[in-house]
Amino acid sequence: MTEELTGQGRAIFYGRGDDARRIVADLDGRRTVAAILPCANCHGRDGAGRREAEADAPAIFRGEGGLDETGMTTSGAIRPAYDLAAFVAAVTGGIGTDGRALSKRMPRYGLQPQEAEALWHWLKALPAEQRQGVGTGRLAFSVIAPENEKLAAAVAALLAQMASAMRPPYGMRLDFTPSGWSLREPGCPGEGALAVIAVGLDREHALLERAGECLVPVIVAFDMLAGSEADEDLRAIRPSLADHWRALRTAAGAGAGVLATVAPTAWEQSAISGNRLAPQPSRNGAHAYIAPLGLDRSVMPDSPAEIFAPEAASMASLEKWRRAGHEIHLSRPDIPAASREDPRILAIAATLALADRAVTLAGPGVTRASFIEAFNRIDLQPAGWMRMDYASARLTGSRAVMVVPDVTGPE
């Protein structure tokens, strides 16, 4: 029962699920629902407190002024610690343990008794949940590597080598541990870790969906995101598919003799992969602008006209376009061309450098939420990689995409 209450309380705190969409939130006479004004908006996703609209929202538990401690009111008076009954009075009626009205900036929530109890249970579990992976002298990351055993072993060896050479932030060693978790398991990825680093996982978006349900931060080291994902618990190190689309659209729109075709459906893709070109270009010798594998209509901001998206594992079919006299143009992340390192090695090295920087910025009180939020302050160019500025590109750190001719396939 306690586990069910905790899950229900978590959904209310973050403004998710049916309860949050139904619970009334009254903000100084303006009524909306908890999904619009969840607790996490002001108190932080980790409950550690934050400054919001020129007002201080205190830490909820185990912090200065937390519910489990005696505290000081805005008038300087000492107030008792909260228990469940006092907590219910505070969140539903706006009355503190000293009998005074709480700030009007805090909504009053129309919680039913079980909902209030559920929220209380979650708030008590929140500090430990957010500090997973934070131990004495170490910070643990869970690395979900490819299922290919040989590649997974190479990734593990590389991570160990790089991590051992890193200077521990504020005395905390970063521990990158390969995980045996798979999508076939019912539990959450990253249990006992500060965050998950996803390295070339098959069916990666299923991982992202599961991690999102569990509120587990994920850093995507290899694959591209669509660009439309929620960014609360997610960061990547490559430009998104939407960024590739914009770059290709710009290049194709400026080119002469642009090949006006796209393959947004499985039927068209299979036709192009077969024995004929479909649809036929308007004239021979046109330029063909080829989108990365995985690009489809869901990330195209307007009606596709000039971009062709090949189906997975069909890059060999591009020879048909070449034999027809079309010059192929592909998009790729703007990684410095001078580097001769394997892009996969560069990606892992960049991911570790970014994780190290985020941990340092988050400080010794790092939580899962503060780790992800610290990315927003990162402006760094890892060795051999592109400049990463998450203030400008919150989800991916960079939108730098090059469109290049005469290469064998997109990255």
Protein Blocks (a to p, Z undefined) as FASTA:
>chain_A
ZZmmmmmmmmmmnopajklmmmccdeehiacdfklmgfklmnopnlnopaeehiacddfb
hpehiakbccddfkopacddddfklmmmmmmnopafkopacdfkbccddddfklmmmmmm
mmmmmmmmmmgoiaghiacddddddfblklmmmmmmmmmmmmmmpcceehiacdddddfb
dfkbmbdehihiabdcdehiahklmmmmmmmmnopacddfkbccehlacfklgccfbdcf
klmmmmmmmmmmmpghiacdddfbfklmmmmmmmbdcdddfbehiacddddehiafklmc
bdcfkbccddehilmmmmmmmmnopacddddddddfkbccdfklmmmmmmmmmmmmmmmm
nommbcfklmmmmmmmgccddehiacddfklmmmnopacdcddehifbdZZ
